């Protein structure tokens, strides 16, 4: 198949509004969000909350509130703006920021998404490796630990990249096919784990976390606000960072934004708790107790945890869960790279994203430090979304020129560069110097960036 044929087949309307003939009903988004967020990350994040020593109240109530805030962000910011303009994040930013500035942002965005997808390839590899008696990565591992690991990661990465490269329709269809299976698997894992833990009532369930504990060696202690803000901003790049403009531009109306609740409360609530229960079972094993006795954190390997609960069904669930997260993430990364090299077909830049994600997946450190990585990438990318949000809601009232770069032809909108640079540098310095958790600073950085954008646009862009 020629490059031209590939490009036609995967027409994604990268530099024009999505036409009415290609709009999709809310069901398309329901399947995608349920599949993407009841997925590979959940097998890592649930156990990692246990390593952070959270209490039952912090986890169960904190997740309830944080996920609600995430849904509201998608519905009233991302979906609202996406349906109004029907453009990708990358093209909409180009019109505001200028070609040169958005090129740098797109590269950063694409690479960070590739790293996230790589973590999900790592998750799937822990399941595929079980029949091969593969040594599982530990929380402290950074590099590949065997040839078997390398081969499995490369095969999984290649398959995922091919699906993502076929465009949004393929990504959406894959999610719709797989999401019911994954949701059932998480539910089954949770029920079996409760049985293995001997839980027979709500008090015993609550006491799994109880009043919390000291964090495991090398892990950060989480409290209620850590859980609320982390769960709200775990997908900050997608909602307040506006990355999902690229998804919801296909929606018939902003009401489709409510479908993200399927991802948040099935995935980021039920699935996180179910995965934590799997790890709680493992912590009772002699192997895990041996690690703790040596002042080491027991490994978090999703494949063996699920296999211990529901056997081969668990292996399949982990593989497919990693797949349904990596697919849309690589798709988003491909769109970011396509915005940098617009003459290249979306198919081939998505393949490039898949290659980078596969290389990242070879290194388990990203998956093992997923809580910190997700907080970092949301903090970096979210403030740029404030530029779009503040222009959309306040451009007319503040008297600034909308789509300034498109209107004037500038390659770098200095108002954007200063707003993003100052907000990032200020709050990252606070985090570094005062040892403040990054998720605590994501919203202040986002608001500061938006306000500074309006101020600098008014004073510089005349």
N, C-alpha and C positions, 0 to 999 in steps of 0.2 A: 504493500500500500504506500503510495507516495505521501510526502509531507503535506501537500495541498489537500489530498483526500482526507488525511487525518484531521487537518485543521477544520475542514467543512463539517466532518462528522461530529466534532466536539465543539461546535459553535456555542460560546458561553457569553456573548454580548459583553465582552470585556470593556469596550469603550463606547457603549451606547446603552440607553435604557432598555430594559427587558420589554419586548412587545407584549401586548395583551394576549396574543395567541399562545404564549408560553407560560402564562401564570398558572400556579398550582394551588390546589385546595389545602386546607389546614391538615388533612390527613397525611399529605406528603411530609410535612414538617414534624408531625407527631411521631411518625416512625423513625425519622432521622434523629430527632433529639432523644427519644427513648433509647435508641440503639447506641448513639454516641456517648451518652452519659450513664447508661447502665453497661459499662464497658471495661476495658482493660485498666484504666486508671483506678477504678473502684477497688479492684483486687489489691492494689498497692496502698491506696489512701486509707482504707478502713484499718488495716493493721498498723499503719504508721501513726494513726491517732492513738492507738494503744501504747506504742513506744514513747509517745509524748506525755503519757501519764494523765490523760483527761479523766474527769469525773463523769458519772452517769448524767447528771444535770447539764454539765457543760456540753456534752456530746449531743444528747437527745434534744434538748431545748435549743441549744446553740445552732444546731443544724436546721432545726425547724425555722428559726428566724432568718438565718443567713441565706437559706435557699429561697425563701419568700422574697427577700430583697433582690436576689438575682433575677427571679422571674419578672418582678416589676420593672427592673432595669431593661430587660429584653423587650417587654411589651410596650412601655411608654417612651423609651428612647430609641432603641435599635429598630424595632419593627415600624414604629411611627415614621422615622426618617427614611428607612429603606423603601417603604411603599410610596412615599412622596417623590423620591428622585429615581428609584430603580436602577441605581448604579452600584458598581463594586466599591468597596472601601477605597481601593487603590486609585481608581480613576477619579472618584470624588475628591480625594485628598490632592491629587495632581492639580485639579482645577483651582483649589484653594492655595496650596503650598508652593507650587511650581515644580517643574520636572526634576531639577537637580536635587532638591530637598527630599522629595518623595521617593526618589531612587534609593537614597540612603535608608529611609524608613522601610521601604519595601524589602530591601536586603535583610535588614535586622529582623523584620517581621517574619519573612520566609524562613530564615535560618532557625529562629526560635521555635516556629511551628514544626520544623523538621526535627528538632531535638525532642519536642513533645511526642511526635509520632514515633521517634526512635525508642522512647521509653516504652511505648506500647508494643513495639516489636520485641523488646526485651521481655515484656510480660508474656506474650504468646510463646516465646522461645522456652520459657521455664516449663511450659506444659508439653511442648513437642519433645523436650529433652528427657521426659520421664521414661519412655520405653527404651531409650538408649543408655539409661543409668548415668545420665550426665551430671557432673558436679554442678550444683546450683550456686549462683552468685550470692555473696554475703552482703550485709548492709555497708560494710567497709570496702568492698571491691570496687575497683575503678576500671580495670582492663579485662579483656577476654581471658577466661581461665582454661580454655581447651579448644582444640580444632573442631570438635563436635559442635560446640557453642557457635563458632564462626559460621560453619556451614548452615546450621539451622536458621540463624538470623538472616543470612543472605537469601535463602530460599523464601522465607516468610516475607521479607522486604520486597522482593521482586514481584511476588503475587499481589501484595497490597498496592504497590505502585501501578500495576497494570489496571486494576479496577478504578483507582482514583483518576488515572489519566483519561479514562473514557468519558469523564465529565460528570456534571451534577446528577443527571438522570441515573447513571450507574451507581453513584454514591448513595442516592436516595433509595433506589431499589434494593441495594445490598443491605441497607439498614432496616428496611421494612421486612425483608425476608428473615433476617437474623435476630432482630430485637426481641420477638416473643420467646425464642429459645433461650436467650441470655437472661431475660427477666425471670423466667421459670427456673433457670439454673441458680441464680442468686437466691431466690426464695427457697429452693431446695437445700442449698448450702446452709442457709441460716437455720432452717428447721432441724436439719441433721446435726448441726453444731450445737444447737440448744439441747438436743437429746444427749449428745456426747458429753456435754457439760453438766448433765443431770438437772437442768432447769425445768421446774414444774409450775412456777407461778411468777407473777410480775416482780415481786421483791427479789427473787433469786436472779432474774434477768437484770434488774437494776444493780444488784451487787457485783455483777461481773466487772463493772467500772467503779462502783461505790463512790467514795469520796475522792477518788483519784489516787495517784501514786507518784513516786519520783520517776522522772523520765529515765529511759534506758541509757546506758553509756553512749555519749556522743550525740544524744538527741535533745531537742529544746522542749522545755516544759510548756504545755498549752493550758490556758484557762478558758473561761466562758467567752471572753471577747476575742481570743485567738480563733476559736471555732467559728463564731459569728462572722467575723471579718474575713477569715480565710475562705469560708464556704461562699460568702457573697462574692469575693473577688478571685476565686479559683478560676473563673472564666471571665475575668475583667476585660481581657483583650477582646473577647467576643461580644460582650454587651456594652459596657460603657466605653470600651475601646473601639467599638463599631465594626469589628471584623465581620460580624454576621450581617452587615449590610449586604454582603456578597451572597448570603443565603436568602434572607427575607425580601430581597428585591424581586423574587419570584412569587411572593405572596399576593393573594387577591386583595387582602385588606390587613390592617394592623392587628386585628383580632388573632391572627395566626401566632402572634407573639406569646399567647397564653400556652401554646403547645410545649414551650420550654419547661413547663411544670412537670411534664411527663419525665423529662430528663432529670430534673432536680429532685423530685420526691420518690421516683422509682430508683433512679441511679444514685444521686448524691444524698439520699436518705436511707432507703431500704438497703440498697446494695452496699453502701459504706458500712452500715451496721452489720450486715450479714458477713462481709469480709472480715470485719473486726472479730466476729464470733469464731470464724475459722482460725484466726491467729490465736485467740484465747485458748482454743483446744490444743493447738500446737505448743503453747507455752507450758502446758501441763506435762509434756512429754519429757522423758529423761534427757533427750538430746538438747532441748531448749533449756532445761534446768542446768545442764552442764555448761552451756554458754554463760548463763547468768552467774553461775558459781565462779567462773573465771573473769567476771566483770566485763563480759562481752555481750553485745546485743544479738539475740538469736536472729537468724536470717529471715527475710520476708521474701519467699518464693511462691508466687500465686499458684503455679501449676501443682506442686505437691500439696499445698493447703487444700485446694479444691478436690484433688484426687483422693485425699484422705477422707473427705466427706462423702463424695458421690461417685467415686471411681472414674471410669472412662468418660462418663457424662461430664465430669468436672474438667477433664483435660480438654474436651471439645469446647466447653463453655469458655475457658480461659483463652484458647486460641481465637475463637470467634469474637470474644470481647475485645481483645487487643486489636483485632482486625477492624471492628466497627468504630473504634476511636481513631485509629491511624488513617483510615480511608478519608474521612472529611478533613482531617488535619492536613494530610498531604495535598488534598484538593485545594485548601486555602493557601498553602505554601506555594503551590503551582501558580495560583492567580497572582500572588505577590511577585514571584519571579517573572511572570508574563508581563506585569506592569513595568518591570525594569527593562525587559527586551521585548517590546510590543510586536516586533516583526516575527518573533518565534511563535510557533503554534502552541496552544495551551497543552496539547498532548505531550509535546517533548519537554516543556519546562516542568510539567508535573512528573514526568519520568526522572528529570534531574532532581526534583524535590525528594522523590522516592529513594534515589541513590544516596543523597545526603542523610535522609532519615535512617536508612539501613546502616550506614557507617556509624551514625550516632548510637544505633541500637546495639552495636557490638560492645559498647562500653556501658556496663550496668550502673555506673555511678549516677547517671541521670535519673534512672528509675528509683534507685535506692534513696536518693535525696529529693524525691518528687515534691514533697511539701514545700521545701525551700525554693526549688526551681520554679514551680508554678507561681509562687508569690513574687519571685523576681521578674518573670516574663510578663505577668500582669501589670506590675509596677512600671516596667519599661514602656509597654505598648499602650496602656490605657489612657495616659494623658493626651496622646494624639487624637483619640476619639473625642476629647473635650473640644477640640478645634471645630469639628463637624457639628457637635451638639450646640455649642454656643453660637456658632454662625447661624444655624438653622432657627433657633429660638429668639436670638437677640440682634441679628444683623440689622433689621429694619429699625428696631427701637433705638439702637446705639448709633445708627447712621454710618456704619462701616460698609465698604464695598464688598458685596458677596462675590465669591469665586474670583478673588482678587488676581490670582496668577493668570487665569484664563482671560480676564478682562484687560490686563495690562501687558501680558506676555513675559513677565519676569520669571526667571528660572528658580529663584529662591525668594520666598516671601519671608522677609526678615522678622515680621511680627510673629510668625509661627515659630521660626527658629529660636528666637529669644524666649518666647513663652515656654516652649518645650524644654529648651536647654536649662533655663533658670529653675523651672519647677523640678526637673529631674535632679539637677546638681544639688539643690537646696535640701530636698527630702532624702536623697540618698546619703548625703553627708550627715544628716540628723540620724539616720538609721545606723550608719557606720560608727559615728562618734559616740552616740548615746546608747548603742546596742538596742535599738527599737526594731521590733518585728516589722518587716516591710509591708505586710498587709494592713497594719495600722496607719500607714502613710499613703496608701494608694488613693483614697478619696481626697485627702488634702492636696496631694500632687495634682490630681485631676481637676479639682476646682480652681486651684491656683493657675494652672495652665490655661483654663478657659477664660478666667478673668484677665490675666495678662495678655492673652490674645486680643481681647476686645480693646484693652487699653493701648497696646502697641499698634493695633490696626487703626485706631482713631488718631494716634499721634504721629505714626510713621507713614502709613499708607493713605496719603491725601491725594 
